[in-house]
Amino acid sequence: MNERAGLELLRTLSRLGYAFVTVTPETQKRIVARHHKEHARDLRDVFGWSLEFEEDLLPHDLFATLRDGGLVERCGHGWKSMVRVSTVAGRLFLHSAFPTDADDSVFLGPDSMRFTDFLRAELTGTNPVGRLIDIGAGTGVGGIVAAGLLPGTAVELADLNEKALGFARVNAAHAGLDVATYVSDGVEAVAPGFDLAVANPPFIIDEDGPAYRAGGAMHGAELSLSWALGAAAKLAPGGRILLYTGSAIVDGRDALREALEDGLPACGCRLAYREIDPDIFGEELDKPAYRDVERIAAVGAVIAKD
């Protein structure tokens, strides 16, 4: 991705007062299927709903920057943006255009909202920390929002997807943050001794879907457990991990919570855990892999090291 063009897009849209809340893919499909959403009529249609647009719909200089930077492509008789811009916690974030079917797609949506609300609830009014790591950063939304609550914190954004790190650098620059980014599978490449880790891992069973959805075994909670225990082992004394994820509830039991309660004491950590939303992604329950699941809950785990 051309990061200079991406940053210019965010700055221009910010000046123009652009705002857009990205919905789930299921809702997106329904909205764009409506007759009046066939072609873009404004900037929200172009950079929010990912609709085909005519060149003269954009400011001339902006279109030229996006065309030269490879962020728009020919589509039918017009053009289509290859990126999307969404509002989270009052900030604009750049991410992949709809549909996000490619394995390296960088998605942002309602879970990002719940994630940042969780972070703000836990971090508002707390003392600054020395070193913050966003594990599986994606667009960088977690690390960027957390850094806004913790002035002076050194911010590191880690992700296995290099495309995601490009988006994250653009979003951090637009937020006025100087961040370090590096490729890492979970915390594998993360140096120990960080004071705060934030994470929103994939948590859906989706073997044929893009990587940003695939959470592995335990009905999708395997990756969340692995990231949490890996981060706990590298966490500085007195540090915290703020984990937002989803967990499948089977016969009233939360296997992720039980596994965290079993594994964290060996890392010298304690757990506070709560449900944020008791029922999300209900459409997943129609799939064979979820035949024994009664609901998927959005959960927040606060892991503290003594």
C-alpha positions as CSV (number, residue, x, y, z in Angstrom):
1,M,0.0,0.0,0.0
2,N,1.1,3.5,-0.7
3,E,1.3,4.9,2.8
4,R,1.8,8.5,1.7
5,A,-1.5,8.4,-0.4
6,G,-3.3,6.7,2.5
7,L,-2.2,9.5,4.9
8,E,-3.3,12.2,2.5
9,L,-6.7,10.5,2.2
10,L,-7.2,10.5,6.0
11,R,-6.1,14.1,6.2
12,T,-8.4,15.2,3.4
13,L,-11.4,13.4,4.7
14,S,-10.8,14.7,8.2
15,R,-10.8,18.3,6.8
16,L,-14.1,17.6,5.0
17,G,-15.8,16.3,8.2
18,Y,-16.1,12.7,7.0
19,A,-17.5,10.1,9.4
20,F,-18.6,6.6,8.8
21,V,-19.4,3.6,11.1
22,T,-18.5,0.3,9.5
23,V,-21.1,-2.5,10.0
24,T,-20.8,-6.2,9.9
25,P,-20.3,-7.9,6.5
26,E,-23.8,-9.4,6.8
27,T,-25.4,-5.9,7.3
28,Q,-23.1,-4.5,4.5
29,K,-24.5,-7.0,2.0
30,R,-28.0,-6.0,2.8
31,I,-27.3,-2.2,2.5
32,V,-25.5,-2.4,-0.8
33,A,-28.2,-4.6,-2.2
34,R,-30.7,-1.7,-2.0
35,H,-31.4,0.0,-5.3
36,H,-30.2,3.4,-4.2
37,K,-26.8,2.0,-3.2
38,E,-25.7,0.8,-6.7
39,H,-23.4,3.8,-7.3
40,A,-21.7,6.2,-5.0
41,R,-23.4,9.6,-4.4
42,D,-21.0,11.0,-1.8
43,L,-17.7,10.3,0.0
44,R,-19.4,7.9,2.5
45,D,-20.5,5.8,-0.4
46,V,-17.0,5.7,-1.8
47,F,-14.9,5.2,1.3
48,G,-17.5,3.7,3.6
49,W,-19.9,1.5,1.6
50,S,-17.2,0.7,-1.0
51,L,-19.4,1.6,-4.0
52,E,-18.3,2.3,-7.6
53,F,-17.9,6.0,-8.2
54,E,-17.3,8.5,-11.0
55,E,-14.0,10.4,-11.0
56,D,-15.6,13.8,-10.6
57,L,-17.2,12.8,-7.3
58,L,-13.9,13.3,-5.6
59,P,-11.8,16.5,-5.2
60,H,-9.4,16.5,-8.2
61,D,-6.2,16.5,-6.2
62,L,-7.4,13.7,-4.0
63,F,-8.4,11.5,-6.9
64,A,-5.0,12.1,-8.5
65,T,-3.2,11.1,-5.3
66,L,-5.2,7.9,-4.9
67,R,-4.9,7.0,-8.6
68,D,-1.1,7.6,-8.6
69,G,-0.8,5.7,-5.3
70,G,-2.7,2.7,-6.5
71,L,-5.5,3.1,-4.0
72,V,-8.3,3.2,-6.6
73,E,-8.9,0.8,-9.5
74,R,-11.1,0.8,-12.6
75,C,-14.5,-0.8,-12.0
76,G,-17.0,-1.1,-14.8
77,H,-17.5,2.4,-16.2
78,G,-16.1,4.1,-13.1
79,W,-13.7,3.6,-10.2
80,K,-13.6,1.8,-6.9
81,S,-11.6,2.6,-3.8
82,M,-9.3,-0.2,-2.6
83,V,-9.4,1.1,0.9
84,R,-12.1,2.0,3.4
85,V,-12.2,4.7,6.1
86,S,-14.1,4.3,9.4
87,T,-14.6,6.3,12.5
88,V,-13.7,4.7,15.8
89,A,-13.5,6.6,19.1
90,G,-13.6,9.9,17.2
91,R,-10.7,9.0,15.0
92,L,-10.5,8.0,11.3
93,F,-8.9,4.6,10.5
94,L,-7.9,3.3,7.1
95,H,-8.5,-0.4,6.3
96,S,-9.4,-2.8,3.5
97,A,-12.3,-2.1,1.2
98,F,-15.4,-4.4,1.2
99,P,-15.5,-7.3,0.5
100,T,-12.7,-8.4,2.8
101,D,-12.3,-11.9,1.3
102,A,-8.5,-11.9,0.7
103,D,-6.4,-13.7,3.2
104,D,-4.4,-10.5,3.9
105,S,-7.5,-8.3,4.3
106,V,-7.4,-5.9,7.2
107,F,-10.8,-5.6,8.7
108,L,-12.3,-3.1,11.1
109,G,-15.9,-3.3,12.3
110,P,-18.3,-3.5,15.3
111,D,-15.8,-5.6,17.3
112,S,-13.3,-2.7,17.0
113,M,-15.9,-0.5,18.7
114,R,-16.4,-2.9,21.5
115,F,-12.7,-3.4,21.8
116,T,-11.9,0.3,22.2
117,D,-14.8,0.8,24.5
118,F,-13.3,-1.9,26.7
119,L,-9.9,-0.2,26.6
120,R,-11.3,3.2,27.5
121,A,-13.2,1.8,30.4
122,E,-10.1,0.1,31.8
123,L,-7.5,2.8,31.0
124,T,-9.3,6.1,31.6
125,G,-7.7,7.8,34.6
126,T,-4.9,5.3,35.0
127,N,-1.2,6.3,35.2
128,P,0.9,6.3,32.1
129,V,2.9,3.2,31.3
130,G,6.4,2.9,29.9
131,R,5.8,0.4,27.1
132,L,2.6,-0.6,25.3
133,I,2.3,-3.4,22.8
134,D,-0.7,-4.1,20.5
135,I,-0.6,-7.8,19.7
136,G,-2.2,-8.7,16.3
137,A,-2.6,-5.0,15.8
138,G,-4.5,-5.0,12.5
139,T,-5.3,-1.4,11.8
140,G,-3.6,-0.4,15.1
141,V,-6.9,0.7,16.5
142,G,-6.3,-0.8,20.0
143,G,-2.8,0.6,20.4
144,I,-3.7,4.0,19.0
145,V,-6.7,4.5,21.2
146,A,-4.9,3.2,24.2
147,A,-2.0,5.6,23.5
148,G,-4.4,8.5,23.4
149,L,-5.3,7.7,27.0
150,L,-1.7,7.2,28.1
151,P,0.4,10.2,26.9
152,G,4.1,9.6,26.7
153,T,3.8,5.8,26.3
154,A,6.1,4.1,23.8
155,V,3.8,2.2,21.4
156,E,4.6,-1.0,19.5
157,L,2.3,-2.5,16.9
158,A,2.9,-6.1,16.0
159,D,1.1,-8.2,13.4
160,L,1.9,-11.2,11.2
161,N,0.3,-9.4,8.2
162,E,2.6,-6.9,6.7
163,K,-0.3,-5.2,4.9
164,A,-1.9,-4.6,8.2
165,L,1.2,-2.9,9.5
166,G,1.1,-0.5,6.6
167,F,-2.4,0.5,7.5
168,A,-1.4,0.8,11.2
169,R,1.5,3.1,10.4
170,V,-0.8,5.4,8.4
171,N,-3.4,5.4,11.1
172,A,-0.8,6.1,13.8
173,A,0.7,9.0,11.8
174,H,-2.8,10.5,11.3
175,A,-3.2,10.3,15.1
176,G,0.1,12.1,15.6
177,L,1.8,9.0,17.1
178,D,5.3,7.8,16.5
179,V,5.1,4.0,16.7
180,A,7.3,1.0,16.1
181,T,5.8,-1.7,14.0
182,Y,7.2,-5.2,13.4
183,V,6.1,-8.6,12.1
184,S,5.2,-11.1,14.8
185,D,3.1,-14.2,15.1
186,G,1.4,-13.3,18.4
187,V,4.1,-12.4,20.9
188,E,6.8,-14.6,19.2
189,A,8.9,-11.6,18.1
190,V,7.9,-9.3,21.0
191,A,10.7,-8.5,23.5
192,P,9.8,-9.2,27.1
193,G,9.2,-6.5,29.7
194,F,6.3,-4.5,28.3
195,D,4.0,-2.8,30.8
196,L,0.7,-3.1,28.9
197,A,-0.5,-5.4,26.2
198,V,-3.8,-5.0,24.3
199,A,-5.2,-7.6,22.0
200,N,-8.3,-8.4,19.9
201,P,-7.5,-11.8,18.4
202,P,-9.5,-13.6,15.7
203,F,-12.1,-15.9,17.5
204,I,-14.3,-17.5,14.8
205,I,-14.0,-21.0,13.3
206,D,-13.6,-20.2,9.6
207,E,-11.2,-22.6,7.9
208,D,-12.0,-21.3,4.4
209,G,-12.1,-17.6,5.3
210,P,-9.5,-14.8,5.7
211,A,-6.9,-15.0,8.4
212,Y,-8.3,-12.1,10.4
213,R,-11.3,-14.3,11.4
214,A,-9.7,-17.7,12.1
215,G,-9.3,-18.3,15.9
216,G,-8.5,-22.0,15.7
217,A,-9.7,-24.8,18.0
218,M,-11.8,-24.4,21.2
219,H,-14.6,-23.1,19.0
220,G,-12.3,-20.3,17.9
221,A,-10.8,-19.4,21.3
222,E,-7.4,-21.2,20.9
223,L,-5.6,-18.2,19.5
224,S,-7.0,-15.9,22.3
225,L,-5.7,-18.4,24.9
226,S,-2.3,-18.7,23.2
227,W,-1.8,-14.9,22.9
228,A,-2.9,-14.3,26.5
229,L,-0.6,-17.0,28.0
230,G,2.3,-16.0,25.7
231,A,2.0,-12.3,26.7
232,A,1.6,-13.2,30.4
233,A,5.0,-14.9,30.3
234,K,6.7,-11.8,28.9
235,L,4.7,-9.2,30.9
236,A,6.7,-6.9,33.2
237,P,5.9,-7.1,37.0
238,G,3.0,-4.9,37.8
239,G,1.9,-4.9,34.1
240,R,-1.5,-5.7,32.6
241,I,-2.9,-7.4,29.5
242,L,-6.3,-6.2,28.2
243,L,-7.8,-8.9,26.0
244,Y,-11.0,-8.4,24.1
245,T,-12.3,-11.5,22.3
246,G,-15.2,-13.8,21.7
247,S,-15.8,-17.1,23.5
248,A,-18.3,-19.9,22.6
249,I,-20.6,-20.9,25.5
250,V,-21.4,-24.6,25.6
251,D,-23.9,-25.9,28.1
252,G,-23.4,-22.7,30.1
253,R,-19.7,-23.1,30.3
254,D,-17.0,-20.7,29.0
255,A,-14.0,-22.8,28.1
256,L,-11.7,-19.8,27.5
257,R,-12.3,-18.4,31.0
258,E,-11.7,-21.8,32.5
259,A,-8.4,-22.3,30.5
260,L,-7.2,-18.8,31.5
261,E,-8.0,-19.5,35.2
262,D,-6.0,-22.7,35.0
263,G,-3.0,-21.3,33.1
264,L,-2.4,-17.8,34.3
265,P,-1.3,-18.6,37.9
266,A,1.9,-20.3,36.6
267,C,2.8,-17.0,35.0
268,G,2.3,-15.1,38.3
269,C,-0.9,-13.5,36.9
270,R,-4.4,-13.0,38.2
271,L,-7.6,-12.7,36.1
272,A,-10.6,-10.4,36.1
273,Y,-13.1,-11.5,33.4
274,R,-16.5,-10.3,32.3
275,E,-19.0,-10.6,29.4
276,I,-19.3,-7.4,27.4
277,D,-22.0,-8.6,25.1
278,P,-23.7,-12.0,25.7
279,D,-24.7,-12.8,22.1
280,I,-22.7,-11.8,19.0
281,F,-22.4,-13.4,15.5
282,G,-25.5,-15.5,16.0
283,E,-25.4,-16.5,12.3
284,E,-22.3,-18.6,13.0
285,L,-24.4,-21.0,15.0
286,D,-25.9,-22.3,11.8
287,K,-22.5,-23.8,10.9
288,P,-21.7,-27.4,11.7
289,A,-18.6,-26.4,13.8
290,Y,-20.9,-24.6,16.2
291,R,-23.6,-27.3,16.5
292,D,-23.1,-27.7,20.3
293,V,-22.7,-23.9,21.0
294,E,-25.6,-22.0,22.5
295,R,-24.1,-18.5,22.1
296,I,-20.9,-16.6,21.3
297,A,-20.1,-14.0,23.9
298,A,-17.9,-10.9,23.6
299,V,-15.6,-11.0,26.6
300,G,-13.0,-8.8,28.3
301,A,-10.1,-10.2,30.3
302,V,-7.9,-8.1,32.5
303,I,-4.7,-10.0,33.3
304,A,-2.4,-8.5,36.0
305,K,1.0,-9.6,37.0
306,D,2.1,-9.2,40.6
